[in-house]
Amino acid sequence: MILDRYILRSIVSGVLLVLAVLLALGTLFTFIQQQDDIGVGSYQAVDALLVSLLDMPQLLFEMLPIAALIGSLLGLGSLARGSELTVMRASGVSVARIALAAAFAGIALTVLAVGVGEYLAPPMKKMARQVKAFGKFQNVSFAGRGGAWVRDGDLLLNVEQQTASGEYGGMYVFELTRDHELAAMGRALRARAGPGETWELQDYAETRFAGDYANGRRAATRSLSSSVSSSFLGLAISEPKDIELRSLWRLIGSFSGHGIDLRPYEFAFWSRIARTVAVVFAVLLAVPFVFGTMRSAGTGTRTLVGLVIGIAFFLVQRMLESGAIVFDAPPMLLAWLPTSCLIVVTLTLIARTR
């Protein structure tokens, strides 16, 4: 137990140090990206800073596998440089036993990833979108869980979750008269941004009111003129990758059978699970490195190796994330591909370490 706590403390302290550096850099880049929006509407530098800070939990969740690998290399590397790992091995402690102690650290970091990714990042990401939308646009409300409410002249629009760039899971359209009475209400199962200031509504059902009568009609498509842009709604509606697991599971169940492409949601669901599991194996990957060719390597070398592997993992994850619809493969397979490769490489290297 003393050995486990010592290794866990060394790894976790290294990971937290690396995570602090990565978060500082990521927040700085996020703030720089906000510069083009400063001055639009009432959106100012203070708002951009607040948005950048609110994005930090999501950055932490996304960067944790990279930080886990680099921090573990640094933590275990410091033990190797001080010959502490050599003393452990000479005392009869096996590589598997040291790997098990490292796995405990990985599990502790996984608990952190679950807490941040499921309970902290989504609401703060939503708050960041609200701050930006309220600063840049007017006539918008985020009340409730039913997406975003937008006032556009005599139209009230309620837009549901975003399924792809410029495409949304559904839209409610309420038309008002000049006397602010309800003239018609409609529901589209899918809404896509069209050319100019138009929206293409698919599977549209509408009820129009005239005095004491109500007339209903259905149409495969409807073109709706509105000044509400897709770029604005992109700020108002959560993307699948930013939604927590329990909400993704509910969305997949509610959208199933309605003709909506579920692949982005399914990929986001399995990707969040795979990314969380990857934290444990990112920590374990450091074990064969510190016992192998990098036993006597310096901090700079270990950091460089960790960065190369971590960035490669991150880029592959992002490439598959952006191409989840393009690739004709099961979303679950695509989501688990980077983590599966990491697991295979890690277990193979540990098994060959002596």
RAHUKA-V291613 format. One record per pair of residues at least 4 apart in sequence whose C-alpha atoms are under 6 Angstrom apart, sorted by the first residue. I is the first residue (numbers start at 0). J is the second residue. D is the distance in whole Angstrom. If there is no record, write none. Layout:
# RAHUKA-V291613
i:I j:J d:D
i:I j:J d:D
This chain:
# RAHUKA-V291613
i:3 j:7 d:6
i:3 j:100 d:5
i:4 j:8 d:6
i:7 j:11 d:6
i:7 j:104 d:5
i:8 j:12 d:6
i:9 j:74 d:5
i:10 j:71 d:5
i:10 j:74 d:5
i:13 j:70 d:4
i:13 j:74 d:5
i:14 j:18 d:6
i:14 j:66 d:6
i:14 j:67 d:5
i:14 j:70 d:4
i:17 j:66 d:6
i:17 j:70 d:6
i:18 j:22 d:6
i:18 j:66 d:5
i:21 j:25 d:6
i:22 j:26 d:6
i:26 j:51 d:6
i:29 j:51 d:6
i:30 j:51 d:5
i:33 j:47 d:6
i:37 j:42 d:5
i:37 j:43 d:5
i:38 j:42 d:6
i:38 j:43 d:6
i:39 j:135 d:6
i:40 j:135 d:5
i:41 j:134 d:5
i:42 j:134 d:4
i:42 j:135 d:6
i:50 j:127 d:5
i:53 j:123 d:5
i:53 j:127 d:6
i:54 j:124 d:6
i:56 j:120 d:5
i:57 j:120 d:5
i:58 j:62 d:6
i:59 j:63 d:6
i:60 j:112 d:6
i:60 j:116 d:6
i:63 j:67 d:6
i:64 j:278 d:5
i:65 j:309 d:5
i:66 j:70 d:6
i:67 j:71 d:6
i:67 j:281 d:6
i:67 j:282 d:6
i:68 j:281 d:5
i:68 j:282 d:5
i:68 j:305 d:6
i:69 j:302 d:6
i:69 j:305 d:5
i:70 j:74 d:6
i:71 j:75 d:6
i:71 j:282 d:6
i:71 j:285 d:6
i:72 j:76 d:5
i:72 j:285 d:5
i:76 j:289 d:6
i:78 j:83 d:5
i:78 j:84 d:6
i:79 j:83 d:6
i:79 j:84 d:5
i:87 j:92 d:5
i:88 j:92 d:5
i:105 j:279 d:4
i:105 j:282 d:6
i:106 j:279 d:6
i:112 j:116 d:6
i:113 j:117 d:6
i:114 j:118 d:6
i:115 j:119 d:5
i:115 j:120 d:6
i:116 j:120 d:5
i:117 j:243 d:5
i:120 j:124 d:6
i:128 j:132 d:6
i:128 j:234 d:5
i:129 j:133 d:6
i:132 j:136 d:5
i:138 j:149 d:6
i:138 j:150 d:5
i:139 j:148 d:6
i:139 j:149 d:5
i:140 j:148 d:5
i:141 j:147 d:5
i:146 j:158 d:5
i:146 j:159 d:5
i:147 j:157 d:6
i:147 j:158 d:5
i:148 j:156 d:6
i:148 j:157 d:5
i:149 j:155 d:6
i:149 j:156 d:5
i:150 j:155 d:5
i:153 j:174 d:6
i:153 j:175 d:5
i:154 j:173 d:6
i:154 j:174 d:5
i:155 j:172 d:6
i:155 j:173 d:5
i:156 j:171 d:6
i:156 j:172 d:5
i:157 j:170 d:6
i:157 j:171 d:5
i:158 j:170 d:5
i:159 j:168 d:6
i:159 j:169 d:5
i:160 j:167 d:6
i:160 j:168 d:5
i:160 j:236 d:6
i:161 j:167 d:4
i:161 j:168 d:6
i:161 j:236 d:6
i:161 j:238 d:6
i:162 j:166 d:6
i:162 j:167 d:5
i:162 j:168 d:6
i:165 j:191 d:6
i:165 j:192 d:5
i:165 j:229 d:6
i:166 j:190 d:6
i:166 j:191 d:4
i:167 j:189 d:6
i:167 j:190 d:5
i:168 j:189 d:5
i:169 j:187 d:5
i:169 j:188 d:5
i:169 j:189 d:4
i:169 j:190 d:6
i:170 j:186 d:6
i:170 j:187 d:5
i:171 j:185 d:6
i:171 j:186 d:5
i:172 j:184 d:6
i:172 j:185 d:5
i:173 j:183 d:6
i:173 j:184 d:4
i:174 j:182 d:5
i:174 j:183 d:5
i:175 j:179 d:5
i:175 j:180 d:5
i:175 j:181 d:5
i:175 j:182 d:5
i:176 j:180 d:5
i:176 j:182 d:6
i:182 j:208 d:5
i:183 j:206 d:6
i:183 j:207 d:4
i:183 j:208 d:6
i:184 j:205 d:6
i:184 j:206 d:5
i:185 j:204 d:5
i:185 j:205 d:4
i:186 j:203 d:6
i:186 j:204 d:5
i:187 j:200 d:6
i:187 j:201 d:6
i:187 j:202 d:5
i:187 j:203 d:4
i:188 j:202 d:6
i:189 j:201 d:5
i:190 j:199 d:6
i:190 j:200 d:5
i:191 j:198 d:6
i:191 j:199 d:5
i:192 j:198 d:5
i:193 j:197 d:5
i:193 j:198 d:5
i:193 j:199 d:6
i:196 j:224 d:6
i:196 j:225 d:5
i:196 j:226 d:5
i:197 j:223 d:5
i:197 j:224 d:4
i:197 j:225 d:6
i:198 j:222 d:6
i:198 j:223 d:5
i:199 j:221 d:6
i:199 j:222 d:5
i:200 j:220 d:5
i:200 j:221 d:5
i:201 j:219 d:6
i:201 j:220 d:4
i:202 j:219 d:5
i:202 j:220 d:6
i:203 j:217 d:6
i:203 j:218 d:5
i:204 j:216 d:6
i:204 j:217 d:4
i:205 j:215 d:6
i:205 j:216 d:5
i:206 j:214 d:6
i:206 j:215 d:4
i:207 j:213 d:6
i:207 j:214 d:5
i:208 j:212 d:6
i:208 j:213 d:5
i:232 j:236 d:6
i:239 j:264 d:6
i:239 j:267 d:6
i:240 j:267 d:5
i:244 j:268 d:6
i:250 j:254 d:6
i:251 j:255 d:6
i:262 j:266 d:6
i:262 j:330 d:6
i:265 j:330 d:6
i:266 j:270 d:6
i:266 j:330 d:5
i:266 j:331 d:6
i:266 j:334 d:6
i:269 j:331 d:6
i:269 j:334 d:6
i:270 j:274 d:6
i:270 j:334 d:5
i:273 j:335 d:6
i:277 j:281 d:6
i:277 j:338 d:6
i:280 j:284 d:6
i:284 j:345 d:5
i:287 j:291 d:6
i:287 j:348 d:6
i:287 j:349 d:5
i:287 j:352 d:6
i:288 j:293 d:6
i:289 j:293 d:5
i:289 j:294 d:5
i:290 j:294 d:5
i:305 j:309 d:6
i:306 j:310 d:6
i:310 j:314 d:6
i:314 j:318 d:6
i:319 j:323 d:6
i:322 j:326 d:6
i:330 j:334 d:6
i:335 j:339 d:6
i:341 j:345 d:6
